Amino acid sequence: MLILLTFSQNHLEVFTSNNVNAILERINSPHNIWLRCIRFRDRTAIAKIINQFKIKPSRVDMIFNHFPIGIDEDIEDCLFDCYEILTNQMKNREFEIVRGSIIVGNNFIITFEDTEIRILSILSNNIQRRIINLENWGIDYILYLIYKDILNNYYTVFDYISRQLDDLEDAVLDNSGDESTYKKIATMRQSTRCGRRNFQSIKSLLAMMDYEDFQWLTQPVKELFTQELIHQVDKLWQEYQALRIWMSELLEIQRDNTASKTSERINRLTILSTVFLPLTFISGFYGMNFKYMPELDQPLAYPLVIGVMILIVIASIMYAKKQSWL
């Protein structure tokens, strides 16, 4: 699906289509353009879009092959960001990781979304309903709003993760967690790496703003980035680090719990072996086939040996309990 949003000082129009030619025909260069390509994997059509905006053809391969996450330092033709975001879009009761690319030019921004990103849809709807006023802003302001919403999204994500960790911590500290508990924490820790890459991407963009040839952001938008987003990134980075440490501690405790349970099982098996060791010795001793064994002629020998065996078992179990081995 292709969604074209064009705007200028007194103009705002939205056009949706699956036909790339219909979209390109409606592009008017004097207007600012936001083109959303949602679940759009037609390589030939994407090449047409890239050519329309006079971007290097190599960008097509970067879009399809998932260029390494982060801002591309080659900014001659455009500002290119390949993103991977941990969003508050729920899938199987877990947060979903969404991937795609963002391309920013002089008067256009193109977002490629492997799956529709809710925060971008909300932003687009707010622009259409005039909740967000773009009258005095250029296309770079939309880039600022996108990054701002991505960061705000992480407050919701981290809050949800914190509540999940509270429940998992109770299970871990009560030693009632099992192997699935460890896997949940490990999976959660692995998924949060997206946050680190997002924060580093924005920090890279902030650093690139000082380049002499950096033309993709106007000075007012640069000030918004440095005055607002840099504080959000730092705050979220600290929260991210705290969550990672929390997860590491829970993983370590859960590993200790698992090792402790394994040790308990080994101890019980050892005690069981210890109990049956003298019984095995007695049964083996009296199982020898010698002709002259005095006990064979005693009528009470068999029940007496059985009784001794029972006493050994009872005495061994009582001793193990006294030593707190059971």
N, C-alpha and C positions, 0 to 999 in steps of 0.2 A: 504494500500500500504506500502511495506517495501523497504527502500532505504539503501543499505549497502555501505559505503565509507571506504575503507581500504587504509592506507598509511604508508610508512616508509621513510627512507632517500632517496631512489631512486625508490620508488614505489607509484603509485596512481591508484586506480581502483574503479569504481562505478558499482554496480549491483542492479537492481530493479526487484522485484517480489512480488507476493501476497502469495507465498508459503513459509511458515516459514522454512520448511525442506530444501528447496533449498538455502535459505539464510544461515542457520546454517552450511550447508556443505561447504560454501565458506569462513567461518571464519577461519583465520589463526592466531593463538595466538601470534606469534612474531610481527605481524603488529598491528599498532594502528587502532582502529575501531570506526566509528561513524555510529550507526544504527538509522535511522529515522522510527518510526512507525506512519504512518499518517492515521487517521480514522480507526485504527486497534483495534477492540474490541473483538477479539477471545480470550477468557479467557484461554483456553487450550494451544493455541499457545504462548500466552504471558508467561504462566507458563514454557513452553519449553525454551523460551529465557532467562528467569530468572535463570532457572536451568543450562543452558549452560554457563552462566557467574558466576555461583556459588554464587548467591545472595540469601538472605533469602526468602523462599516461601511467607512469610507474605507481601512482597513488592507487590505481585500480588493484594492483597486486597487494599493496599494503592493506587495503580494505578486506580483500578476500582471504588473505593469508594471516590475518590478525598480527599485524606489525607489533613488535615488542611494546608492552604496555608503557604509556607515557607520551610526553611531548616529543615530537621529532624536531631535532635541532636544525634541520634544513627548512628554512622559512622563506625561501626566495619566492615561491609561488603561492604559498598559503601557510596558515598555522594548522598543523595536523596533530590531533591527539587521539590515540587509541586507548579506549577506556575499558575498565572491568570494575563494575560497581556492585557492592553488596547492598541490595535494596530491601525495602520493607514490603516488597511484593512476596506474599506467602506462597510457597509451593511445597506440598506434603508437610505442612506445619513447620517448614524451615524457610529462612530467608533465601531469596533467589539471587544468584549472581548473573548480572546482565552484561553483555559485551557489545562493543560497536566502535564507531569512529566519529570524530567531530572534525570538520574542515571549516576554517574561517578565512574569508577573503575580504576585499575592500568593502563590499556592500552585500555580502551573502554569508550565510552559515548553513552547512549541510550536516545533518546528523544521520548516521547509519545505525539502526537499531536491530540487532539480531532478534530480539523480542521487544514488544512495545514496552517502553519504560513509563511507568505511571507518573513519575515526577515530571517528565517532559510533557506528558499529556495534560497534566494539571496546569503546567506553565502555559502551554498553548491555549487552553481554554480560558485562563485568566486574561491572556492578551486579547483574545477574541471578545470577551465580555467587558473589556476596557477596565478591568480591575487593576491591571498593570498598564500604566500610561507610557507609550513609546514615542510620544509626539516630539520630544526634544532630544531623543537619543538615536544612536546609530546601531548597526548590527552587532557591534562589540558588546553593547549593553546586554543583549540576549545571552552572549557567552558568559557574562558575569552572573546573570540570573540562573543559568544552568548550573554553574559551579556552586553557586550559593545554595540552590535547592539540593544538589548532591550532598553537600556538607550537612545541611539541615536534616537530610534523610538519615545520616549516621547517628544523630541524636536518638532517633526512634529505634534504630537498629541496636545501638549499644545499650539502650534502656531495656530492650527485650532480652538481649544476651545476659545482662546483669540479673534479671529476674530468673532466667533459666539457670544461671550459675548458682543462684541462691538455693534453688531446689536440689541441684546436683551436689552442692556442698553439704546439705543436710544428709543426703544418702552416703556421701563419702565419709563424713565425720562419724556417722552412726555405724559405719562399716557394713552398711546394708546394700551397697552398690555391687553390681556384677560386671561382667565383661562389657555389656552394652553401655554401662555408665562411662567406662573409659573411652569407648568408641565415640560417644556423644561429645565428650569434652574434646577429644582429639580432632573430630570433624569440625567442631565449632572453632577451634583454634586455627585450623587450616583455612577455613573460609574467611576469617578476619584479615588474612593477608591482603585481600583486595583493598581494605581500608588504607593500609600502609602505602600501596602503590598509588591510590588516589591522592593521598596527601603529598606524596613525593612529586606527583605530576603537577599539582598546583604550585608547589614550591619551585619546581623547575620553571614554570611559566612566570612566576614572580621574579625569578633571577633573570630570565630572558628579556624582561621589560626594559632592562638597562642597556640592551644592545642598541647601538646607534642606528642600525638598519631595521629595527623592529617597528613595523608600520601597522600592525594589525589591531592595536588598541589605541584609542584616543586618550589624551591626558586625563579627562574627567573619569573615564572608566578605570584607568590605571590607579587613580586615587582611591576608587571604590575597592579595588583589589587589595591595595596596600593598607587601607584604613580599616577594612572590615574583614575580608576573607583571611588575611594573614593571622588575625587573632583567633578566628574560628579554627583554622588549621592547627595552630599551636595548642588550643584547648582540646580539640579532638585527638590530637596526637598523644597528649598526656593521658587522656581517658583510654585511648587504645593501648598504650603501654601498660596501664594499670590492669586492664582486662587480660592482656597477655600474661602478665605476672600471676594474676589470680588463677588463670587456667593452668599455668605451669605448676603452681603449687598444688592444685587439685589433682592434676595428673600424677604428681610425685606421691601424694598421699594415697591415691587409688592404687598405684603400683606397690606401695608398701603394704596396703591392705591385702592385695592379691597375693603378695609374697608371704604375708602372715598366714593367710588361709591355706596356702600351699604347704607351708611349714607345719601347720596344725594337722593337716591330712597325713603328712609324712610321719609326724610324731605318733599318730594313732596307729598307723600301719606298723611302725617300729615296735610299739607296745604290744600290738597283736602278735607280731612275730616273736617277741620276747616271752609272751605268755605260752605260746605253743612250742617254744624251743625245748623246755624240759619234757613236755608231753611227747614230743617227737623222739627225744632221747630214750625215754622209758619204753615207748612202743617199739622202737628199733632194737633196744636191748633185749626185750622179751620176745622179739620176733626172730631171734637167732635160732637156727635149727641144730641145737646140740642134744645129744641123747641123754646126758646126765645133767639135768637142771633140777635142783632140789625143790624149787617152788612148784614144779609141775605136779608133785604128789600131794600138795597141800590143798584141801578142798576150799579154803577161804582165800587162797592167793589171788584169784581173779578179782573178787569184789574188793579186796584190800588194795590192790593196785589201782582200780578204778577210783576208790575213795581218795587215795593219795593224789591222783591226777586232779580230781575236783578241788581238793584243798590247795593245790599249787595254783590253779586258775583263780580261785577266790582270793588267796593271799596276794597274788600278783596284781589283781585289779584293785584291791584295797590299798596296796602300797603306791600304785600309780596315782590313785585319787588323793592320797595323803600328800604326795609330792606335787599335786596340781598338774599332773601330766594329762589327766582326762577331765 
